[in-house]
Amino acid sequence: MIFKETLVPNPKKIGDFLFLLSEANFRYIYTMNSEKMNIADIRTDYKKGSLDEHEVEKNPFDQFNIWFKEAIRSEIPEVNAMTLATADTNGRPSARMVLLKNYDDKGFVFFTNYESAKSNDLKTNPHAALLLFWEPLERQVRIVGRVEKISPIESFEYFKTRPIDSQLGAWASQQSSEISARSLLEKAFVDMLEKFKNGEIPLPPQWGGYRVIPDEFEFWQGRSNRLHDRVVYRLQDDNSWKIVRLSP
Ligand SMILES: Cc1cc2nc3c(=O)[nH]c(=O)nc-3n(C[C@H](O)[C@H](O)[C@H](O)COP(=O)(O)O)c2cc1C
């Protein structure tokens, strides 16, 4: 935890107890308390990079690989966290964060519960959008495509690498279902601990991976004066990628 008294120009206004907060909470509560707070005034001018549609990789997976590696090198927290947007058959959308656990030229893999709300959307409407935002690099990547379940073998390969508690958690949680008390969840966890105390924990039948198979990528680089660079790749009928620039 970082303590920073100097962040607050007029500490008396806020109260001494705030000095015990972490830097992130400090900034937040200071902003909340400041007379100057006005969300409409929060803005950043992006200046860190540029993206030219003539200089990007011809293949969007290669471009993603370059950007993802740069994001990792930048030590961005939760660098593989991404928004997953799905929609039901009526077009009602929903979005949530998931973790990107693998990618290659076949697609982008995340893991979840196959009975969850997102999975129910995907059963009837197997299309999704992914969004990664790397603030320190002033970049976002948008990916749209068809979604398929990966094989149970592939899911189990990953499942085995998870910490034991996460494996048990996957067994214990009926993700997205209503639950009357947290204690039921904790009991389910303890029950699973007992059930699987000897030997390898099997893959829960309702748990596994999905692969988003992209037909569109957008690479967005923030620029000054809101004149951002947007390079889009669209999959063509002959499986080649068409690259276009979009207006910001
Ligand atoms: C940073 C972050 C990463 C997450 N990663 C996953 C994930 O990889 N898989 C998952 O099922 N839920 C993940 N979650 C929880 C989901 O956001 C969500 O609450 C859960 O999957 C239920 O979503 P649903 O009810 O829309 O299906 C993550 C949440 C956060 C904040």
The ligand as a MOL file (V3000), in Angstrom:
LIG
                    3D

  0  0  0     0  0            999 V3000
M  V30 BEGIN CTAB
M  V30 COUNTS 31 33 0 0 0
M  V30 BEGIN ATOM
M  V30 1 C -11.1970 -8.7760 -14.2150 0
M  V30 2 C -12.2800 -9.8270 -14.2310 0
M  V30 3 C -12.0500 -11.0330 -14.8460 0
M  V30 4 C -13.0410 -12.0100 -14.9000 0
M  V30 5 N -12.7770 -13.1630 -15.5550 0
M  V30 6 C -13.7650 -14.0750 -15.6900 0
M  V30 7 C -13.5480 -15.2330 -16.4930 0
M  V30 8 O -12.4680 -15.4480 -17.0850 0
M  V30 9 N -14.5650 -16.1150 -16.6020 0
M  V30 10 C -15.7770 -15.9140 -15.9860 0
M  V30 11 O -16.6560 -16.7470 -16.1390 0
M  V30 12 N -16.0100 -14.8190 -15.2440 0
M  V30 13 C -15.0320 -13.8860 -15.0880 0
M  V30 14 N -15.2700 -12.7590 -14.3530 0
M  V30 15 C -16.6130 -12.5740 -13.7640 0
M  V30 16 C -17.5500 -12.0710 -14.8840 0
M  V30 17 O -17.3240 -10.7040 -15.1230 0
M  V30 18 C -19.0270 -12.3020 -14.5720 0
M  V30 19 O -19.3900 -11.7460 -13.3280 0
M  V30 20 C -19.4080 -13.7750 -14.5710 0
M  V30 21 O -18.7510 -14.4940 -15.6020 0
M  V30 22 C -20.9200 -13.9740 -14.7260 0
M  V30 23 O -21.3160 -13.3570 -15.9360 0
M  V30 24 P -22.7410 -13.6810 -16.6310 0
M  V30 25 O -23.7550 -13.7820 -15.5080 0
M  V30 26 O -22.9960 -12.5170 -17.5320 0
M  V30 27 O -22.5900 -14.9680 -17.3660 0
M  V30 28 C -14.2910 -11.7740 -14.2870 0
M  V30 29 C -14.5250 -10.5430 -13.6650 0
M  V30 30 C -13.5320 -9.5920 -13.6330 0
M  V30 31 C -13.8180 -8.2660 -12.9700 0
M  V30 END ATOM
M  V30 BEGIN BOND
M  V30 1 1 1 2
M  V30 2 1 2 3
M  V30 3 2 2 30
M  V30 4 2 3 4
M  V30 5 1 4 5
M  V30 6 1 4 28
M  V30 7 2 5 6
M  V30 8 1 6 7
M  V30 9 1 6 13
M  V30 10 2 7 8
M  V30 11 1 7 9
M  V30 12 1 9 10
M  V30 13 2 10 11
M  V30 14 1 10 12
M  V30 15 2 12 13
M  V30 16 1 13 14
M  V30 17 1 14 15
M  V30 18 1 14 28
M  V30 19 1 15 16
M  V30 20 1 16 17
M  V30 21 1 16 18
M  V30 22 1 18 19
M  V30 23 1 18 20
M  V30 24 1 20 21
M  V30 25 1 20 22
M  V30 26 1 22 23
M  V30 27 1 23 24
M  V30 28 2 24 25
M  V30 29 1 24 26
M  V30 30 1 24 27
M  V30 31 2 28 29
M  V30 32 1 29 30
M  V30 33 1 30 31
M  V30 END BOND
M  V30 END CTAB
M  END
